[in-house]
């Protein structure tokens, strides 16, 4: 494929572009499968794949190998972004669900400020005036709002795009950008450290080890539905914590 890449960069012909798309198409299926986990049944994975293909084509057109980034890493970011953009444009999350998500986030922020630690589910339920079982049912509904990339959490309260887009050129290092990136990562690490042990495991296995929710369920000995609830809870807690740190 290196020869194809060299030819494409010299002369971006359609037949070369098609060869690259076919070669890297499995990346689209992989990313679409991960994004599709936990989405409503009416969301067809084939639609996600179609959106992801546009992201792959965009990645092929804009890839700059001289920046030292592997194409697979760059492409997966673009593919995921294209899929999420398409989902958001369809407004597939009901308005009432978005409203409940904001209520939970505000409750987490209030409790976090008062307690100076990550609140328990029991405390969150009490703050919202609902039972623990109702809170867990709410987490199941809010999984629709938690399909976010980890870099989206790092950008909470900031005007920034994908982490890939902020990577410095090896020949033109921006020291300010490097410091900002390090600070973002530090804040994210601190927020993750304040999660409960089980939430930390879910975040680590899902975002860093790239396990599916079903695989995580087998590791933890719980159902995929329960893992989905834990993932949603972890995302909401991280978002609330990072928003608080950003002073928004």
N, C-alpha and C positions, 0 to 999 in steps of 0.2 A: 504493500500500500504506500510505502514511502515514495516509490517511483510515480504512482498515480498522483500523490500530493504534489510532487515537484512539477509534474506536467500541468496540474490544475492551477497552481500558483502562477505558472508562466503563461498559460492559455486556458482560462476557465470555460472550457467547452461543456455543452450540455451532457454529452455522453460520459465525461469524466465525473461530472457532478452526480449523475445517476449511479455510477459505480460506487462513489463514496457513500451516497445515501443507502444503497443496498447493503454495503459492508457494515455500516454502523446502525442499521435499522434495529437490531436486537436491543440497543440502548433505549430506544423509544419504548419498546414493549416492557422493558424492565422498569423504567421510570413511571410509565402509565400504570403498571400494576401496583407499584408502591403508592402512588397518589390515589388510586382508586380504592385502596383498602379503607373500608369504613364509610364510603360514600353511599348515598341513597341508591336503591336498586334501579331507579329509573335512569341513573347515569351510566351509560354504556361505555365499557372500557375501550371499545373500538373507536368511539368518538374522541376519547382521550388520546389514543394512538394517532388519530388523524391530526389533532392539534399538535402533538409532539413532533410529527414529521415536519411541520412548518418550522418548529424550533430547531430541529436538526439541520434543515436546509439553511436557516439563518446562521447557525453555528459554523457550518461549512464555509459560507460566504465571508464571515467576519473573523474566522480564526487567524491568529497571528502567532505562528510557531516560535518566532524570535523572542517571545515573552517568556518562554521556558515552561509553559503549562501544557500538560498532556491534553490531547484533543478530547479524549473520553471525559475527563473532568470538566472541561469547558462546555462540551456538548450537553452533558447531563444537566448542568445549570440552565442552559438555554432551553432545553426540552421541557424541563420542569416549569420554567417561567412561562413558556408558551401555553402549557396545559392549564396552569393556574389562572393566567390572564383570560383564557377562554371560559373557564368555569365562572370567574368573577363577572365576566361580561354577560353571562346568562342569568346572573342573579339567582343562582340555584339554592341559596340559603333563604328560607322564609324570613320576613321582617321580624316576626315575633321571636324567632330563634336568635337573630342578631341582637335584639333588645335584651333577651335573657343573658346572652354572653356578656354584654356590657355591665349588666347588674352583678354578675358573678365577679367580673374583673374589679369593679368598684368595691365590692365587699372584701375581696382579697387585699386590695390596697389599703382600705380602712383598718382591717384587722392586722395587716403587716405593720402599719404605722403604730398601732397601739401596743401590739404584743412584741414587736421587734424580733419576730421570728416567723417562720411559715406556719400559718394557722392549720389546724386539723380540719377534717371534713365536718366533724361535729360542730366545731366553732363556726365554720362557714355556713352550715345549715341554720344554726341559731341566729346568725347575723341576717340571713335572708328570711327568717321566720318560717322555715319549712323543715320537714323531717329529714333524717339522714337518707332514708330510702328515696325520698323525692329528689334530694340533691343528686344521688347517683343516677336516677332516671334523667335528670337534667343534664348531667355529664354525657349521657348517651345521645341526647338531642344535640348537644353542643359540639359533638365530634364533627359535625358538618362545618363548623367554623374553624377547626383546628388544623386544617390541611395547609400548613405553612412550612416554608423552608427554615432551617435553623438560622440562616443569615437574615431572614425577615425579623426574627426576634432580636438579633444583634442590632438591627437598625431601628428599634423601637424609639420613637420620639426624635428620629434624625432624618434628614433628607438625604438618603443614600440609596443606591441601587444594589445590584448583586455584588457579592464579595469578589466575584471574578472580574467585574468591571472596575474594581478599585485596586487590583493588583498592580504594583508599580513595575514600570519597564526597567529591566536590568541596567540599561544604559542611562536612565534618567530617574534615579531614586528621589522621591519626594519625602524628606524626613518628617514633615508634618503628617503626611498621610500614614506613614509607618507608625508614628506615635498614636494617632487616632485609632488605627486598627488594633494596636496592642491594647489600648484602653478599652475598646469594645470587647475584645476577647477576655480581658480581665474581668470586666463587669459580668459577662455571660458566665464565666467560670464561677464567680462568686454567687451568682443567682442559682446556678445548678447545685452548688455546694449546700445551699440552704433548703433544698428540696428534701423530702423524706427519702429514706434509703430505697424504697421500692420505686418511687418516681425517678430517682437518679438512674436506677438500673434500666428502666424503660427508655429514658432519654438516651442513655449510652448505647443500648442495644439497637434502638431504632435509627438514630442519627449517625452514630459512629461505626457500629458494627453492621449496619444496613440489614438487620433482620426484619422480617415481616411481623405484623401483629400476631399472626398465628404461631410463628416460630417463637416469639417472645412468650406467648402463652404457655408453650410447652416447657420453656426454660423455668418459668415461674410457677408452673403447675396450676394455672387458672385458665378460664375460657378466653377466647379471642375477644368476646364482647367486654369482658372485664379489663383486658389490656387496653382496649380502645378507650374505656372510661379513665384508666390511669394516665394514658397518653394525653387525653383532653385536659385532665386536671393539671398535669405537669406543664402543658403549654400555657394554660391560663395563668398558673402561678408564676411562670417565668415572665410572661408578658406583663403581668401586674408589677412584678419586682423591677423589671428593666424600665418600665414607664415611670415608676416612682424614682428610680435613680436618675432618669433623664430630666426629672422635674416638670413633667408634663401634666 
